[in-house]
Amino acid sequence: MTKAEFVDKLAEKGKITKKLATEAIDLIFDTMAEGLAAGEEISIPGFGKFSIITRKARSGLNPHTKEKLNIPETKAPKFSAVKSLKESIK
């Protein structure tokens, strides 16, 4: 589902304008991104939990030159779905 399709569904189900639905979606995801960037964990009951994980530094290999590379430590977002959500999509 694209953002436009999501906006359409939200507007239809919520009986609101597409403009208001777009603003709501943008506000929600911008706020979540800010929270994650600040190191906060976001927990939404009945849906899941968003958090940040740290991937350790490691060595890698350039597939073209076979040269060894050092891959630095990175942070990445992680999502863990709650059991009820997992069961609802089976």
Backbone torsions as a table, in degrees:
resi	resn	phi	psi	omega
1	MET	NA	129.6	178.4
2	THR	-83.7	169.1	178.1
3	LYS	-60.3	-40.8	-179.5
4	ALA	-62.3	-41.6	177.8
5	GLU	-66.8	-37.8	177.6
6	PHE	-64.3	-43.3	177.3
7	VAL	-59.9	-45.8	179.8
8	ASP	-58.8	-45.8	-179.6
9	LYS	-65.3	-43.3	179.9
10	LEU	-63.5	-43.0	179.3
11	ALA	-63.0	-41.7	-179.7
12	GLU	-67.6	-50.3	-177.7
13	LYS	-67.9	-37.1	-178.5
14	GLY	-88.4	-3.2	-178.0
15	LYS	52.2	48.2	177.8
16	ILE	-126.4	170.6	-179.9
17	THR	-74.3	158.2	177.8
18	LYS	-64.6	-34.5	179.0
19	LYS	-63.0	-45.5	179.8
20	LEU	-66.3	-38.9	178.2
21	ALA	-63.7	-42.2	178.1
22	THR	-62.7	-44.5	179.1
23	GLU	-62.3	-40.4	-179.9
24	ALA	-65.0	-45.8	179.8
25	ILE	-62.5	-46.1	179.5
26	ASP	-61.0	-42.6	180.0
27	LEU	-63.6	-44.0	179.8
28	ILE	-61.3	-51.2	-176.1
29	PHE	-71.5	-33.4	175.5
30	ASP	-65.1	-41.6	179.4
31	THR	-66.3	-40.1	177.4
32	MET	-64.4	-43.3	179.7
33	ALA	-62.6	-41.0	178.1
34	GLU	-63.4	-43.5	179.2
35	GLY	-63.0	-44.8	178.7
36	LEU	-64.5	-40.0	179.2
37	ALA	-63.7	-29.5	178.6
38	ALA	-84.0	0.2	178.3
39	GLY	88.1	9.5	-179.8
40	GLU	-81.4	152.8	174.6
41	GLU	-100.0	136.6	-179.0
42	ILE	-113.7	118.3	-178.2
43	SER	-115.4	124.7	179.6
44	ILE	-118.8	105.5	-177.7
45	PRO	-55.7	136.3	-179.9
46	GLY	82.5	-3.5	-178.8
47	PHE	-125.5	-64.2	-179.8
48	GLY	165.9	-167.2	-176.2
49	LYS	-131.0	133.5	175.4
50	PHE	-106.9	135.6	178.2
51	SER	-149.7	176.2	178.1
52	ILE	-112.8	132.3	175.1
53	ILE	-111.4	154.5	177.3
54	THR	-110.0	121.9	176.5
55	ARG	-91.2	127.4	-177.7
56	LYS	-65.8	153.8	174.4
57	ALA	-64.7	146.0	-179.3
58	ARG	-152.9	169.1	176.8
59	SER	-98.8	147.8	-179.8
60	GLY	-133.2	-176.4	-177.7
61	LEU	-136.6	126.1	175.6
62	ASN	-70.7	118.4	-175.3
63	PRO	-66.9	-22.9	-178.8
64	HIS	-83.5	-44.2	-175.2
65	THR	-103.7	-8.2	-177.1
66	LYS	63.5	15.8	179.3
67	GLU	-77.8	139.4	178.2
68	LYS	-76.7	139.5	-179.5
69	LEU	-125.5	151.1	171.2
70	ASN	-100.9	119.1	179.2
71	ILE	-96.8	119.5	-175.7
72	PRO	-72.4	164.5	175.8
73	GLU	-62.1	137.8	179.3
74	THR	-134.0	160.3	174.7
75	LYS	-111.2	144.2	-178.0
76	ALA	-144.1	148.2	176.5
77	PRO	-73.9	149.9	179.4
78	LYS	-135.4	142.2	176.1
79	PHE	-123.8	131.8	175.6
80	SER	-120.3	115.8	179.9
81	ALA	-78.0	146.8	175.7
82	VAL	-77.0	161.0	-175.3
83	LYS	-57.1	-42.5	-177.3
84	SER	-64.2	-35.2	177.4
85	LEU	-69.1	-42.8	178.7
86	LYS	-59.8	-42.5	-178.8
87	GLU	-69.5	-31.3	-177.3
88	SER	-71.8	-19.1	-178.5
89	ILE	-102.6	2.8	178.9
90	LYS	-77.1	NA	NA
